[in-house]
Amino acid sequence: MIRLISIKNFRSISNQAFKAEEITTFVGRNDAGKSNVLRALNLFFNGQTDHNQSFNFENDHNKYAPKYNQRAQEIVIELALKLPKSYRKNLTLDYVYWKKVWREEGVRNDYEESGLCTIRNNQIQKRTKGFPPRSKIPYLLNAIDFEYIPATKDWNYFQNLQIKLYDSLANLSDQGLHQSASSFEEEINAHVQELTQAIDNEFSGSNMVKLPKNLRSIFGALEFNSDEIPLTRRGDGIKIRHIPMILSFIASRKQKAAKRNTIKPQIWAFEEPENNVEFLSCFELNRQLIEAAINYTQILITTHSPAIYAIGSSEKLPSNVKTTSYYVGQKDNATFVSQTDEKALHGNMGFLQLIAPIVEDKRKEWDQREKEYIQTQENLKNKLSKTKLPHLFLEGKSDKKVFGCLLKAKGLNDKVHIFVPSNASNGANSAADRLQAFHLLQKHVKPKDKLQALIILDNDDAGKKASDTLDDAVASKHIKRFLLKPNDDLKAMFKVGGLNINTDLERLMPPSLWQLAKTKGWVELVDDHYEKLTECGRKKLCNDNISFDDLISKLSEHQKDLLNYRFTDEGKDALSRHIESSQDEALIHALLEAFKEPLDIIENFLLAPSKTQ
C-alpha cells in the first residue's frame, strides 16, 4: 500500500509530500485543491486526471511553477509503497519507490524510476536502482487496481462500474455467461422467426439475432433492483452507498481470478462520498469503507463532512486499520497539505460555528423541559396532597375535554382526576413526562396509600416512542399505559396496505363529527398523495402499476376522509369544545361507543384498585 505521496507541479500543487495510511482523508474548503491529490494519483495509475478525462499538460501543469533556462517544465509524481510480507523475504528494505514524469508531450517512460527504499521524515532514502533479478515486485506494481470515484457520480459512472463488474466476472465464468446468452438468443429468435425468414427470402441468406461476443455493453445497461425498484430510480444517496459494495465484489473476483499467491492490491480514491448522502447515513457509509479497509483495500477520501472525516474515531474501526487526516488549504496560490486531527478540522471547516447555535438551542430546550418537569412535580405534589383520586394522564387539553365529557356522561367525572395542567405542553412526550413525575413521587408512598394511574396515548410514532420510555413506570402494578386501538374503519384501511394512517383520538371520532369538521373548516386537505403512503405503499404503486385512486377504490367515503384530511391544532380545540358543550344524546352515545375500550380500562383499572393489589 502507498505510504508516501510526493507531488510536484500538478495543477495547484507546487511541491507537497505526505504520508498515507489504510484510510487517509483530505479535508478542505472549496477550491483548496484537495481533489488534485486524488487526480494526481489517478494520472499516475490510470493516465487520466478527472473521470474519463485525458491528461492535458497545458491545463494540468502548475502555472505558477518556476521556469528555468534549458530545463523543460514537468510534473513529477512519486510514491513510496510498503511491500506485503511475502515480498519482503530476503530483502533489507521494506519499501518501493515509484516515480513518473510528464512533460508537454505526455508521460516520459524513459524517466520512470522504481526500486527499493526506506522512508524517513517524509523523504525517500536509501534508493536502489531497480529490483533484484527475477523479482516479482514489478508484477505487483502493475497489478495495482486504482479506482477513482469522482465527486459527481452520474449514471455514466455507474454504467462504467457495471462494465468493470462484467470484466471481473468474465475471467471466472465466461463460459457460463455465454451459455446463458445462447439460451437468450434462442428465445429471441423464436419470437422473431417470421421476421428473419422474410429477410432470408428477400436477401437469400441465413439471418438470426445474435448477442455480441463481448457482453460489456449489455452489463452496462443492466439495473440493480431493490424491491422491484431499479437503482436508476433510487435516490443519489442510495446509489452512492452501492459503490463500496460493488467495488469490493469486483476486487474479490479479480483476486480469485489471479494466479496462485499473486496479490491484486486495491486502492480507492473516493471524491466527496457524502454528496447527496444524508448526514446520518454517512456513518453507515463509513462502516462500509472500514469493512473494505479491513479486507486490504487502501482508501483515500476528500470530504467536507464531519460525519466522514470522523471515520478515524469510529467505534467500528479495528486497531490494526490505521487512519490519518490532512487539512488542505491554499497559501500564495499553492495548495498545502497539513496533517491534523478531528478536533482541529472541526474548527477549520466551521463545524463548531455551525453546531454552536444548535447546541445552545438544545440547551435552552432542555432547560425549559427541566423547568416544566420540576413544575409538573410541584403541581403533582399539590394535587396529591389534596386528592386521593386515581390519575388519568392524557396528551393535551383537547383530550382532557373529550374524556372529561365522556366520564361525566358515565357519572365518573368526580371519581377520576385528569391531570393535564392548563399551562402544560401538549403531546405524547409531555404526557409521559407527567406520568414519570407521578411515578417518582409515588415510589416512596406506602403501598396502601399508592394511587392508581393510567396514561392514554395516540397509537402513532410519537405515542409509541413515548410509551417505550415508560417501561420502568408501568412495572408498578399501580400504573398502566394504553395505546388507542383501531376501530373497524381503520382496520379496513390497514388491510389495504401501504396507507400512511395512524390510530389517534380524532380518527376514532364518529363520521358525523368528521362531516361537521369539514363544514366548519376544522380539518385541512392533504394534497400530496405521496404523504398519504408509506414506503411500502409507494413501492406498491410502482411495482403493481396502479394509481392512487385504484389503491383506495374500495374504501368508504368516511375512510377516504380519514386518509385525505387531518385536523389542524385549532380544529382539534374547536372539536373538543363542541363535544364538551354538546347536549346531543345521540352524539354522546356514539362517542361512548367509539371510546368504549379506553373507558372500560378506566373503570376496570383506575376505579377498581382492589383487582391490582
C-alpha positions in Angstrom: 0.0 0.0 0.0 1.0 3.6 -0.5 2.9 5.1 2.5 4.3 8.3 1.0 3.0 10.6 -1.8 5.1 13.3 -3.4 3.5 15.6 -6.0 5.3 18.4 -7.9 3.8 21.0 -10.2 0.4 19.3 -10.7 -2.3 21.9 -11.0 -2.5 23.9 -7.8 0.1 21.6 -6.0 3.6 23.1 -6.3 5.6 20.7 -4.1 4.0 18.6 -1.4 4.9 15.3 0.3 2.9 13.5 2.9 2.3 10.0 4.4 -0.7 7.8 3.8 -2.4 5.1 5.8 -5.1 2.4 5.2 -7.6 5.2 5.3 -6.5 8.8 4.6 -8.8 11.8 4.5 -8.2 15.1 2.9 -10.4 17.9 4.2 -10.6 21.4 3.0 -12.8 24.2 1.7 -13.9 24.5 -2.0 -11.1 25.2 -4.4 -8.4 24.4 -1.8 -7.0 21.7 -4.1 -7.8 18.6 -2.1 -9.2 16.9 -5.2 -5.9 17.5 -7.1 -4.3 15.0 -4.7 -6.6 12.2 -5.9 -6.5 13.3 -9.5 -2.7 13.2 -9.4 -2.9 9.6 -8.3 -5.4 8.9 -11.0 -3.0 10.3 -13.5 -0.2 8.2 -12.0 -2.1 4.9 -12.2 -4.7 5.3 -15.0 -3.3 8.0 -17.2 -6.3 10.2 -16.6 -7.0 13.2 -14.3 -10.7 13.6 -13.8 -13.0 10.7 -14.6 -12.7 9.8 -18.3 -10.6 12.9 -18.9 -7.2 12.6 -20.6 -4.1 14.4 -19.4 -3.6 17.8 -20.8 -0.2 19.4 -19.9 -1.4 23.0 -20.5 -4.3 22.5 -18.1 -2.7 20.2 -15.6 0.7 21.8 -15.2 1.1 24.3 -12.3 1.0 27.7 -13.9 3.0 29.2 -11.0 5.8 26.7 -11.3 9.2 28.4 -11.6 10.8 28.4 -15.1 14.4 27.6 -15.7 16.6 28.1 -18.8 17.4 25.0 -20.7 15.1 22.9 -18.5 11.8 21.6 -19.6 8.7 22.2 -17.5 7.4 18.9 -15.9 5.1 17.3 -13.5 6.6 14.7 -11.1 4.7 12.3 -9.0 6.5 9.8 -6.8 5.1 7.2 -4.4 6.6 5.0 -1.8 4.7 1.8 -1.2 5.2 -0.8 1.6 5.7 -4.3 0.3 3.5 -7.1 1.5 5.3 -9.5 3.9 5.5 -12.3 1.2 7.5 -9.9 -1.0 10.0 -8.8 1.7 11.7 -12.1 2.2 15.5 -11.8 1.8 15.3 -8.0 1.4 16.9 -5.4 3.6 14.5 -2.7 2.6 10.7 -2.8 3.1 9.6 -0.1 0.7 9.4 0.6 -3.0 9.7 4.0 -4.6 8.0 4.6 -8.0 8.4 7.8 -9.9 6.8 9.1 -13.1 7.3 12.3 -15.1 5.1 14.2 -17.5 6.2 16.8 -19.9 4.4 18.7 -22.6 4.5 15.7 -25.0 3.0 13.4 -22.3 4.3 10.8 -19.9 8.1 10.2 -20.2 8.5 6.5 -19.8 12.2 6.9 -20.1 12.2 9.0 -16.9 10.2 6.4 -14.9 12.1 5.1 -12.0 11.5 2.4 -9.4 13.4 0.4 -6.8 13.8 -0.4 -3.1 14.0 2.3 -0.5 13.2 3.4 3.0 11.2 6.4 4.4 12.3 8.9 6.9 10.9 12.4 7.7 8.6 12.3 4.7 11.5 11.6 2.4 12.6 8.6 0.3 16.1 7.4 1.3 18.5 4.6 0.5 17.3 4.2 -3.0 18.3 1.2 -5.1 18.2 1.3 -8.8 15.7 -1.3 -9.9 15.0 -4.6 -8.2 16.9 -7.9 -7.6 16.9 -10.3 -10.5 13.8 -12.4 -11.0 11.9 -10.2 -8.6 8.1 -10.3 -8.7 7.8 -6.7 -7.4 7.3 -5.2 -10.9 4.4 -7.5 -11.5 3.0 -6.5 -8.1 3.2 -2.8 -9.1 1.5 -3.4 -12.4 -1.3 -5.4 -10.7 -2.4 -2.4 -8.5 -6.0 -1.7 -9.2 -6.6 2.0 -8.6 -10.3 3.1 -8.7 -11.0 6.8 -8.9 -14.6 7.7 -7.8 -15.5 11.2 -9.0 -17.4 13.8 -6.9 -20.2 13.7 -9.5 -21.4 10.1 -9.6 -23.8 10.2 -12.5 -25.3 7.2 -14.3 -22.4 7.1 -16.8 -20.1 6.3 -13.8 -22.4 3.5 -12.7 -22.5 2.1 -16.2 -18.7 2.0 -16.3 -18.8 0.4 -12.9 -21.1 -2.4 -14.2 -18.9 -2.9 -17.2 -16.0 -3.4 -14.8 -18.2 -5.9 -12.9 -18.6 -7.8 -16.2 -14.9 -7.8 -16.8 -14.2 -9.3 -13.3 -16.8 -12.0 -13.9 -15.8 -12.8 -17.4 -12.4 -14.1 -16.3 -14.0 -16.6 -13.9 -17.3 -17.5 -15.6 -17.0 -16.5 -19.2 -18.3 -19.9 -20.5 -21.3 -19.9 -18.1 -22.2 -16.3 -19.1 -22.1 -17.1 -22.8 -24.1 -20.3 -22.4 -26.8 -18.2 -20.7 -26.5 -15.7 -23.6 -27.0 -18.5 -26.1 -30.3 -19.6 -24.4 -31.4 -16.0 -24.5 -30.6 -15.8 -28.3 -32.6 -18.9 -28.9 -35.6 -17.4 -27.1 -35.4 -14.1 -29.1 -35.0 -15.9 -32.4 -38.1 -18.0 -31.6 -40.1 -14.7 -31.3 -38.7 -13.1 -34.4 -38.6 -16.2 -36.6 -41.2 -14.7 -39.0 -39.1 -11.6 -39.5 -35.8 -13.4 -40.1 -37.5 -15.8 -42.6 -38.8 -12.7 -44.5 -35.3 -11.3 -44.6 -33.8 -14.6 -45.7 -36.3 -14.8 -48.6 -35.6 -11.2 -49.6 -31.8 -11.4 -49.5 -31.1 -15.1 -49.9 -29.2 -15.5 -46.7 -29.5 -17.0 -43.2 -30.3 -14.4 -40.6 -30.6 -14.7 -36.9 -30.4 -12.4 -33.9 -27.0 -12.7 -32.1 -25.7 -11.1 -28.9 -22.2 -9.6 -29.1 -19.5 -11.9 -28.0 -18.3 -9.3 -25.6 -21.2 -8.6 -23.2 -19.7 -5.4 -21.6 -22.3 -3.1 -23.2 -25.1 -5.3 -22.0 -23.8 -5.4 -18.5 -23.6 -1.6 -18.6 -27.3 -1.4 -19.3 -28.3 -3.8 -16.5 -30.0 -2.4 -13.5 -29.9 -3.4 -9.8 -33.4 -3.8 -8.5 -34.4 -3.5 -4.8 -38.0 -4.5 -4.0 -38.6 -4.2 -7.8 -37.4 -0.6 -7.8 -34.4 -0.1 -10.2 -31.3 1.7 -8.9 -31.7 4.4 -11.5 -34.9 5.5 -9.8 -33.5 5.4 -6.3 -32.1 8.5 -4.6 -28.5 9.5 -5.2 -27.6 8.7 -1.6 -28.7 5.1 -2.1 -26.8 4.8 -5.3 -23.6 6.0 -3.7 -24.0 3.5 -0.9 -23.8 0.8 -3.6 -20.4 1.8 -4.8 -18.2 0.3 -2.0 -20.1 -3.0 -2.2 -19.7 -3.2 -6.0 -16.0 -2.3 -5.9 -15.4 -4.8 -3.1 -17.1 -7.5 -5.1 -15.1 -6.7 -8.2 -11.9 -6.8 -6.1 -12.7 -10.2 -4.7 -13.4 -11.6 -8.1 -10.2 -10.2 -9.5 -8.2 -11.7 -6.6 -9.9 -15.1 -7.3 -9.0 -14.9 -11.0 -5.4 -14.1 -10.2 -2.7 -16.7 -10.3 -1.9 -18.5 -7.0 0.0 -16.4 -4.5 -0.5 -13.3 -6.6 -1.7 -10.2 -4.8 -4.0 -7.7 -6.6 -3.7 -4.5 -4.4 -6.8 -2.3 -4.3 -6.7 1.4 -3.9 -9.8 3.6 -3.9 -9.7 7.4 -4.4 -13.2 8.5 -3.3 -14.1 12.1 -4.0 -16.7 13.6 -1.6 -18.5 10.4 -0.7 -21.0 12.5 1.3 -22.5 14.1 -1.8 -26.3 13.6 -1.7 -26.0 11.2 1.3 -28.0 12.3 4.4 -25.9 13.1 7.4 -26.8 10.0 9.5 -26.3 7.7 6.5 -22.7 9.0 6.2 -21.9 7.0 9.4 -23.2 3.8 7.7 -21.1 4.7 4.6 -18.1 5.0 7.0 -18.8 1.5 8.2 -18.7 0.2 4.6 -15.4 1.9 4.0 -13.9 0.5 7.2 -15.1 -3.0 6.1 -13.3 -2.5 2.8 -10.1 -1.4 4.6 -10.2 -4.4 6.8 -10.2 -6.5 3.6 -7.0 -4.9 2.4 -8.3 -2.0 0.4 -6.5 1.3 0.8 -8.9 4.3 0.7 -8.1 7.9 0.1 -11.0 10.3 0.6 -11.7 14.0 0.0 -14.6 15.4 2.1 -16.2 18.4 3.7 -18.4 16.4 6.0 -17.6 15.9 9.7 -19.5 12.6 9.5 -16.9 11.3 7.0 -13.7 12.8 8.4 -14.7 11.4 11.9 -14.0 7.9 10.5 -10.8 7.8 12.5 -12.8 7.9 15.8 -15.4 5.4 14.7 -16.1 2.6 17.2 -16.2 0.2 14.2 -12.5 0.9 13.4 -10.3 -2.0 14.5 -6.9 -1.2 16.0 -5.0 -2.7 13.0 -6.5 -0.3 10.5 -4.6 3.0 10.7 -6.1 6.3 9.6 -4.7 9.8 9.1 -6.3 13.2 8.3 -5.0 16.2 6.4 -6.2 19.7 6.2 -5.8 21.0 2.6 -5.6 24.8 2.1 -4.1 27.4 -0.1 -1.3 29.9 0.6 0.3 32.1 -2.1 -1.6 30.4 -4.9 -0.3 27.0 -3.8 -2.1 24.1 -2.2 -0.6 22.8 1.1 -1.4 19.5 2.8 -1.0 19.6 6.6 -1.5 16.7 9.0 -4.2 17.4 11.5 -6.7 15.9 13.9 -10.5 15.7 14.1 -10.8 18.5 16.7 -8.8 20.9 14.6 -10.8 20.0 11.5 -14.0 21.0 13.2 -12.6 24.4 13.7 -11.1 24.8 10.2 -14.2 23.6 8.5 -16.6 25.8 10.5 -18.3 22.9 12.1 -18.0 24.2 15.6 -19.6 27.5 14.5 -22.3 25.6 12.7 -23.3 23.4 15.7 -22.8 26.1 18.4 -26.3 27.6 17.8 -27.8 24.1 17.7 -26.2 23.2 21.0 -27.4 26.4 22.5 -30.9 25.8 21.3 -30.8 22.3 22.7 -29.5 23.6 26.0 -32.4 26.1 26.2 -34.8 23.3 25.2 -33.5 21.0 27.9 -33.5 23.9 30.5 -37.2 24.5 29.6 -38.1 20.9 29.8 -36.3 20.7 33.2 -38.3 23.7 34.4 -41.5 22.1 33.2 -40.6 18.8 34.8 -39.9 20.5 38.1 -43.1 22.5 37.8 -45.0 19.3 37.0 -43.7 17.6 40.1 -44.7 20.6 42.2 -48.2 20.6 40.7 -48.5 16.9 41.3 -47.3 17.2 44.9 -50.0 19.9 45.5 -52.7 17.8 43.8 -51.8 14.6 45.5 -51.9 16.3 48.9 -55.4 17.5 48.2 -56.9 14.5 46.4 -56.7 10.7 46.7 -58.4 10.1 43.3 -56.8 7.9 40.7 -55.0 9.9 38.0 -55.6 9.8 34.2 -52.8 11.2 32.1 -53.6 12.5 28.6 -51.6 14.1 25.7 -53.3 17.6 25.9 -56.1 19.9 26.8 -58.3 18.7 23.8 -58.1 15.1 25.0 -59.0 16.3 28.6 -62.2 17.9 27.3 -63.3 14.9 25.4 -62.6 12.3 28.1 -64.0 14.7 30.7 -67.2 14.9 28.8 -67.4 11.1 28.4 -66.6 10.4 32.1 -69.3 12.9 33.0 -71.8 11.1 30.8 -71.0 7.9 32.7 -71.2 9.6 36.1 -67.5 9.1 36.8 -66.1 12.6 36.4 -65.8 13.1 40.2 -64.1 9.7 40.7 -61.1 10.3 38.4 -58.6 13.2 38.3 -57.5 14.1 34.7 -54.0 15.6 35.1 -53.3 18.0 32.2 -52.2 21.3 33.7 -53.6 24.4 32.0 -50.1 25.7 31.2 -48.8 22.3 30.1 -47.3 21.4 26.8 -49.3 19.2 24.5 -48.0 15.9 23.1 -47.1 12.4 24.0 -43.7 13.2 25.4 -45.2 15.8 27.8 -47.8 13.3 29.0 -45.1 10.7 29.5 -43.0 13.2 31.5 -46.0 13.9 33.7 -46.5 10.2 34.4 -42.8 9.7 35.1 -43.0 12.5 37.7 -46.1 10.8 39.2 -44.2 7.5 39.3 -41.2 9.1 41.2 -43.5 10.8 43.7 -45.3 7.5 44.3 -42.2 5.4 44.8 -41.8 6.3 48.5 -45.5 6.2 49.3 -46.7 3.2 51.4 -48.3 0.5 49.3 -51.7 1.0 50.9 -51.6 4.7 50.0 -50.4 4.4 46.4 -52.8 5.8 43.8 -53.7 4.2 40.5 -52.6 5.9 37.3 -53.4 5.4 33.6 -51.9 7.1 30.5 -53.8 7.0 27.2 -51.7 7.8 24.1 -52.3 8.1 20.4 -51.1 5.0 18.5 -48.7 6.9 16.3 -45.0 7.2 16.1 -44.8 9.9 18.9 -47.2 7.9 21.1 -45.2 4.6 20.6 -41.9 6.3 21.4 -43.3 8.0 24.5 -44.8 4.7 25.5 -41.4 3.0 25.2 -40.0 5.4 27.8 -42.4 4.2 30.4 -41.2 0.7 30.9 -39.9 1.4 34.5 -43.1 3.2 35.4 -45.5 0.6 34.2 -43.5 -2.1 36.1 -45.6 -0.9 39.0 -48.9 -2.7 39.3 -50.5 0.7 40.1 -49.6 2.2 36.7 -50.9 1.2 33.3 -50.4 2.6 29.7 -52.8 2.2 26.8 -52.3 3.0 23.1 -55.6 3.7 21.3 -56.7 0.7 19.2 -58.0 1.0 15.7 -61.8 0.7 15.0 -63.4 -1.1 12.1 -62.8 1.7 9.7 -59.1 1.9 10.5 -58.7 -1.9 10.4 -60.2 -1.9 6.9 -57.6 0.8 5.9 -54.7 -1.1 7.3 -55.8 -4.2 5.3 -55.3 -2.2 2.1 -51.6 -2.0 2.9 -49.3 0.9 2.3 -51.6 3.7 3.6 -49.9 6.2 6.0 -52.6 6.1 8.7 -52.4 6.1 12.5 -54.9 5.5 15.3 -55.4 8.8 17.1 -58.1 10.4 19.1 -59.6 12.3 16.1 -59.7 9.4 13.7 -61.8 7.4 16.2 -64.4 10.1 16.2 -67.9 9.2 14.7 -68.4 10.0 10.9 -70.9 12.8 11.9 -68.2 14.8 13.6 -65.9 14.4 10.6 -68.6 15.8 8.4 -69.1 18.7 10.8 -65.3 19.3 10.9 -65.2 19.6 7.1 -68.1 22.0 7.1 -66.6 24.1 9.9 -63.1 24.1 8.4 -61.5 22.3 11.4 -59.7 19.9 9.0 -57.2 20.6 6.1 -56.9 18.6 2.9 -53.7 16.5 2.5 -53.0 17.3 -1.2 -49.8 15.2 -1.7 -50.7 11.6 -2.4 -47.0 10.7 -1.6 -47.6 11.9 2.0 -50.6 9.5 2.3 -48.5 6.5 1.6 -45.8 4.6 3.5 -42.6 3.5 1.7 -44.3 0.1 1.2 -47.3 1.9 -0.4 -45.1 3.9 -2.8 -43.4 0.7 -3.9 -46.8 -1.0 -4.4 -47.9 1.8 -6.8 -44.7 1.5 -8.7 -44.5 -2.3 -8.9 -48.2 -3.1 -9.5 -48.5 -0.2 -11.9 -51.7 1.1 -10.3 -52.9 4.6 -9.4 -53.5 6.0 -6.0 -57.3 6.1 -6.8 -57.2 2.4 -7.7 -55.5 1.7 -4.4 -58.2 3.3 -2.3 -61.1 2.4 -4.5 -62.7 0.0 -2.0 -62.6 2.4 0.9 -65.8 4.0 2.1 -66.3 7.8 1.8 -65.6 8.2 5.6 -62.5 6.1 5.3 -61.3 8.3 2.4 -61.9 11.3 4.6 -59.7 9.8 7.4 -56.9 9.5 4.8 -57.4 12.7 2.8 -58.0 15.1 5.7 -56.3 15.9 9.1 -57.3 18.1 11.9 -55.5 21.4 12.5 -54.5 22.3 16.0 -57.2 25.0 16.1 -59.6 22.3 14.7 -58.8 19.9 17.5 -59.5 22.6 20.1 -62.8 23.5 18.4 -63.8 19.9 18.1 -63.2 19.3 21.8 -65.1 22.4 22.8 -68.0 21.3 20.7 -68.1 17.9 22.3 -67.7 19.4 25.8 -70.7 21.7 25.4 -72.9 19.3 23.4 -76.4 18.3 24.7 -76.9 15.9 21.7 -77.6 12.5 23.4 -77.1 10.6 20.1 -73.7 12.2 19.7 -72.7 11.4 23.3 -73.9 7.8 22.8 -71.8 7.5 19.6 -68.7 8.8 21.4 -69.2 6.4 24.3 -69.3 3.6 21.7 -66.2 4.9 19.8 -64.1 5.1 23.0 -65.6 2.1 24.8 -62.2 0.3 25.2 -60.3 3.1 27.0 -63.4 3.9 29.1 -63.6 0.2 30.1 -59.9 0.3 31.2 -60.6 3.5 33.2 -63.4 1.7 35.0 -61.7 -1.7 35.4 -58.3 -0.5 36.3 -58.4 3.1 37.7 -61.6 2.6 39.6 -61.0 -1.0 40.8 -57.7 -0.9 42.6 -58.5 -3.9 44.6 -58.1 -6.0 41.5 -54.4 -5.0 41.1 -53.4 -5.4 44.8 
